[in-house]
Amino acid sequence: MNSWVRTLVHVALLFPVLVDSAVRQYTFDVVMKNTTRLCSSKPIVTVNGQFPGPTLYAREDDTVLVKVVNHVNYNLSIHWHGIRQLRTGWADGPAYITQCPIQTGQSYVYNFTITGQRGTLLWHAHILWLRSTVHGAIVILPKRGVPYPFPKPDDEVVVVLGEWWKSDTEDVINEALKSGLAPNVSDAHTINGHPGPISNCPSQGGFTLPVENGKTYMLRLINAALNEELFFKIAGHELTVVEVDATYVKPFKTDTVLIAPGQTTNVLVSADQKSGIYMVAASPFMDSPIAVDNLTATATLHYSGTLANTGTTLTTPPPQNATPIANNFVNSLRSLNSKKYPALVPQTIDHNLFFTVGLGINPCPTCKAGNGSRAVAAMNNVTFVMPTTALLQAHFFNISGVFTTDFPGNPPHVFNYTGTPPSSLQTTNGTKVFRLAYNSTVQLVLQDTSILAPENHPIHLHGFNFFAIGRGLGNYNPKTDPRNFNLVDPVERNTIGVPAGGWVAIRFRADNPGVWFMHCHLEIHTTWGLKMAFLVDNGKGPNQSLLPPPSDYPKC
């Protein structure tokens, strides 16, 4: 019996009665594909030769089996971003956190059940910078017969936003690590894999979204970019936001969506304008003095019956540093908090944590371009060092020496976080996790620092959704700021932007045993060490323990 059949038998034993749910099987062949963008070609790592990769469709409560076969010369793992992975941490995907990567010529079956989730998420490579081209959508439909809590759209379209480098992205990051400096920014942004026409490559086409007058469309927006938060707009059309990170929100209208790497947003758009061609734009948001790729990606919304030579109705993207537009969008987000979809915000707290997130400078004798120093990133001044054995493996099999459980719950050095930086910008290195008892409740304040530069950090927590109960500028004040917390209908997410020079407060319940990565979703900051993990112990009940690893679990 081969391992694939064994896995199916294993699933059949685990789920003997699949009441109104199904087993969805996918095969992801990871292959190189020669691809042309910006009038130049390069080989890229893809799934099934597609960029963006294939969309994974499932329903709430389905079991998903994805056989990932690695045909390229990179070790690889895939993360199912936003999937809770209840008790199935082995399928979460971050390399050296929950698994060792799939080596060249090897395969691994990711096996997980989608419990209590419906909406748009994404999958992406979770090693090196491979996710720049190895990514795609996850569309989780509601259970059969369960309607959306908003008017049903006539059609749905996945829209993946990304970044494109003319160079090999692995060369880009390796050069940066060698020099100690920041990497080169991307050469273009993309909408469903296409930048649209730009001045030095006017011939390249962009993505076209065909619409019919009078119909309503749901766009499932995904930011799969490596390092940039993006604004999204459609000329002449209002967008109604109905969901973020696969959780329903109170619908609101806007002309501009802000979406950070790792975030998803579902919007309704009605084809209610006069027939024509309308510009769709994705442009960067950066309100700090940090270099970004300032090219706007463009696509077109094309009404049926419009002649191809019709002029395009244009839109002006927001200024790159449009903080008020960004804040207005973020502050409009509220959980639906209906009887069917309640916001179960923890009202009492077992762990009150405070983590600084930011940059630092450490010695690097070989970094000539950086004058003997390198840029690093840290949480609570700890720059995370990746292990060579997966943390989850070390935890489950009691392998000592891989990690320690002394990640600090508060900053080791108190300073004016958003004011004058401390005299030493050095961080400490370590592979540290923070231990949580099963079902304990956590309040975590994430505080940006002004070391090197204040910056908006989209922080992603694996294995959980959390509630964003508060945010503010400057230093968090534990005496006064909690008075303004929203504990009734805060937005529920898996990735949250810590504002530049500010803070956010989140709450979650540690009801998922395992080891769960938390990191900045700006890939350069993850590479520099802005990451840590929560170790959640098993509970005492029958369904409160981590399941054992599958037989094809990749070896280190």
C-alpha positions, -999 to +999 in steps of 0.1 A: +000+000+000+017+033-010+018+063+014-009+082-006-034+053-002-023+049+034-031+085+040-066+081+025-072+051+047-060+070+077-085+098+068-113+073+063-106+059+098-105+094+114-136+106+096-159+075+091-190+097+088-185+127+066-219+143+072-224+169+045-187+173+042-162+160+018-125+150+013-109+174-013-078+161-029-052+183-047-018+176-061+007+205-061+037+198-084+064+223-075+082+230-108+103+257-125+086+277-152+101+303-176+080+334-172+081+368-190+071+400-172+083+436-177+096+426-211+122+402-196+121+365-188+134+343-159+127+309-145+105+310-114+094+284-088+056+276-093+029+252-083+017+233-114+034+259-137+010+286-127+016+321-114-003+329-092-008+292-083-041+272-085-070+282-062-078+256-036-116+253-032-133+236-002-163+240+020-165+246+057-160+212+076-143+196+045-111+176+050-083+187+026-055+166+013-028+183-007+001+162-020+030+185-025+057+171-048+090+190-049+106+189-084+129+219-078+164+224-063+151+243-033+138+226-001+102+238+003+072+239+026+037+253+021+017+272+047-021+273+046-023+309+058-053+315+082-064+278+084-067+271+122-052+236+119-069+225+151-047+197+165-030+193+131+001+216+135+020+191+114+002+205+084+007+242+091+038+245+070+064+270+082+098+254+077+117+245+109+087+256+130+061+228+124+080+207+099+113+203+081+110+212+045+102+188+017+135+180+000+141+179-037+124+148-052+103+142-020+066+147-013+044+153+017+006+152+021-008+182+040-039+168+058-062+191+076-099+198+083-115+232+079-134+236+111-157+266+117-142+287+089-155+301+057-142+328+034-110+338+016-075+328+028-042+321+009-015+294+007+021+302+001+056+288+004+070+293+039+108+291+034+134+315+020+117+341-003+100+314-024+065+327-016+071+356-041+059+333-068+047+302-049+013+314-037-024+311-044-060+315-031-079+294-007-117+297-012-138+282+016-175+282+007-201+280+035-217+247+043-243+236+017-275+256+021-259+282+043-262+317+027-238+346+029-249+371+056-251+397+027-268+398-007-255+369-028-233+382-056-239+372-092-203+360-096-171+358-076-135+366-087-102+359-070-078+389-072-042+381-060-019+411-055+018+405-056+053+418-064+077+411-093+114+413-094+133+410-127+161+394-107+159+360-090+144+368-055+167+344-038+197+364-053+180+396-040+178+384-004+212+366-004+229+398-016+212+418+011+222+393+038+258+393+026+259+431+026+240+436+059+218+462+041+182+463+030+174+443-002+165+459-035+127+467-038+106+449-064+104+462-100+066+461-102+034+452-084+010+426-100-027+420-101-033+383-108+003+380-119+003+410-143+017+445-137-003+460-165+014+484-191+042+504-177+064+530-194+094+508-201+072+479-212+040+494-227+032+464-247+024+440-218-013+435-211-029+435-177-056+414-160-091+420-173-122+416-152-153+412-175-186+425-159-222+428-171-244+459-164-266+455-133-247+425-118-229+424-085-195+408-081-176+396-051-139+402-054-118+380-031-087+402-026-054+387-014-022+405-007+005+379-016+033+406-019+065+400+000+072+433+015+045+459+008+011+470+020-012+480-008-041+502-016-067+488-040-092+510-060-115+507-090-122+539-110-158+551-106-169+522-084-177+519-047-165+488-028-186+472+000-163+454+024-180+422+038-152+401+051-115+402+061-092+372+068-122+348+064-143+364+091-175+384+083-176+421+091-203+447+094-205+458+057-193+493+049-187+512+017-153+526+007-135+536-025-101+524-012-091+491+005-059+488+025-045+453+025-012+441+041+008+411+031-010+380+044-044+397+046-075+390+026-106+412+020-138+403+003-156+433-014-188+436-034-188+458-064-218+465-085-215+471-123-237+502-120-218+527-140-222+535-177-207+509-200-169+513-205-135+502-193-124+513-158-090+512-143-082+489-113-052+500-093-029+485-067-004+509-052+019+509-022+012+523+013+043+534+033+042+562+058+078+560+069+110+571+052+116+536+038+122+527+001+093+510-017+085+500-052+064+530-063+050+515-094+012+511-095-001+478-109-031+483-132-059+460-145-092+468-161-129+463-153-144+458-187-182+461-192-196+436-217-204+451-251-177+478-247-155+482-278-119+473-272-106+507-284-128+526-259-107+549-236-101+537-200-116+557-172-087+564-149-083+566-111-057+583-090-041+560-064-038+575-029-005+591-020+021+566-009+020+581+027-018+584+029-020+575+066-055+591+070-069+568+043-052+538+058-065+547+093-100+553+080-102+519+065-088+501+095-110+519+119-141+510+099-136+473+105-160+457+130-170+420+135-204+411+122-212+399+158-245+384+148-263+356+166-250+331+140-215+347+138-208+360+173-175+378+183-163+356+212-139+381+227-122+369+258-134+391+286-109+380+312-072+376+307-047+350+320-016+364+302-011+402+298+018+404+273+036+434+258+060+428+228+080+455+211+084+449+173+111+467+154+146+468+140+181+468+154+218+467+144+241+438+152+279+434+145+288+416+113+325+416+105+320+403+070+294+429+061+316+453+042+288+474+027+273+478+061+306+489+077+308+458+099+272+459+109+239+444+097+203+453+100+183+429+121+147+427+135+134+416+169+105+411+192+112+422+228+148+426+216+151+389+207+162+382+172+148+347+165+174+321+153+159+294+131+165+259+145+176+229+123+150+206+139+114+217+137+101+232+170+069+211+169+089+179+164+112+188+193+082+196+215+063+164+206+093+140+209+109+159+239+141+166+220+162+189+242+185+217+231+163+229+202+145+258+219+140+274+253+107+286+268+120+319+282+107+343+256+102+375+276+065+386+282+076+422+285+105+442+270+138+434+288+148+471+285+121+498+290+127+529+269+107+556+250+097+532+223+086+557+197+109+585+208+147+588+210+161+553+205+184+538+232+222+542+229+226+505+221+207+492+190+220+457+195+196+427+200+201+393+216+199+361+195+178+331+206+153+304+197+128+312+223+091+304+227+064+316+251+045+287+268+007+289+272-016+265+291-044+250+270-074+273+268-057+302+286-066+337+274-040+361+261-040+399+257-010+410+236+001+446+230+024+449+199+044+481+201+063+495+172+097+511+179+115+540+163+149+522+162+163+528+127+127+539+115+092+535+128+073+512+104+039+495+099+044+458+107+017+433+096+020+406+123+006+372+115-002+346+142-004+310+130-030+286+144-054+312+157-077+341+149-075+370+173-096+401+181-081+436+174-094+454+205-074+486+203-048+506+185-031+540+189-001+562+181+029+567+203+036+545+233+009+523+247-003+535+281-015+505+302-034+528+326-055+548+302-056+530+268-076+500+279-105+523+287-110+526+249-107+489+241-136+475+220-146+442+237-180+440+220-174+438+182-137+441+174-126+428+140-113+392+141-082+386+120-051+364+116-028+393+104-028+428+119-009+459+110+010+475+139+009+512+129+042+530+123+051+547+156+021+531+174+006+500+189-022+474+186-038+453+212-052+418+204-068+390+224-071+353+217-078+320+234-051+294+233-074+265+224-051+249+198-023+226+212+010+228+193+038+253+184+025+284+166+047+308+147+041+346+151+060+369+128+060+400+107+046+393+072+070+417+056+094+390+044+125+410+049+117+415+086+110+378+090+144+370+074+160+395+098+145+378+129+112+395+137+095+363+148+088+340+178+065+311+186+038+302+212+040+267+226+004+257+236+003+226+259-022+198+255-054+201+274-070+173+295-100+166+274-103+139+246-100+164+217-075+188+234-042+171+224-020+174+194-024+144+171+007+124+163+027+133+131+018+115+098+040+087+085+053+108+055+063+137+078+095+152+062+128+143+077+155+169+084 
